[in-house]
Amino acid sequence: MSETINSLMSLAGRTIIVMGGGRGIGLSLAQACVEAEAVVAAKIPGRLHYYSCDVTSKEQLLQVFDRIFEDHKGVHGIITAAGICIDKPFLEHTWEDIQRQQAVNEAGTFFAVQHTVRKMKEQGTKGSVVMICSQTAQHVSPGHQLTAYAGNEGFVWSLARNLAHELAAHGIRVNTISPGYIATTMNLSIAARRPDLHRIFNEAPPMGRVWKPEDLKMAALYLLSDGSAYVTGLDLVVDGGMGVSSGGFKSTL
């Protein structure tokens, strides 16, 4: 008998780490994982457990992952959604800007995934890694100046492709989600200083609106669940059609 849609999309009994789950995209996706625990009838919704960590600290990152593994006796997946974005002209970026962004967006992501995958292999668990990437990894974002951030996201995009190949034999799938303009606290704080961005957020996507973190829920659940059991190395783009419009955007912007 084939599995039902409900059973394929359920995360019942699984421990999913959400890096960057304190706000924005990460918080929304952490809540989605809890909701997915109850997809199968009669299952009780899961629970959120919050761990505080500076992802740029080697010692803190290792300590918090050890605590997670001890508290939950295993892990079945991870979403990496921690990131910072500095929006400024290329020639104004400082050495400190680049080091800070790389420490969070690249090193933090790399080692969070490494700790998780090491545990999965120790357990013999077939699991799923989902990295939140960005449209900026593949084309520019109108209204923004994100040269350094785009380089970070290109790193994540390439990292996922290579890991998907390397880990496939162990039953560990690796995919990315590339959002477009999402109404996160980080993006809205940038737009507060740049009123023109409010117009761009809603006009650049062909679908005509800025997206909410909740718009990524089903994409993440699909990639975490058995519904995508034969999917790895995929970049799932959720950008309102920006990537398929002429040159990536409307020429009038």
Summary of the structure (lengths in Angstrom):
residues: 253
radius of gyration: 18.2
end to end distance: 53.0
largest distance: 60.8
contacts: 816
relative contact order: 0.15
helix: 51%
strand: 10%
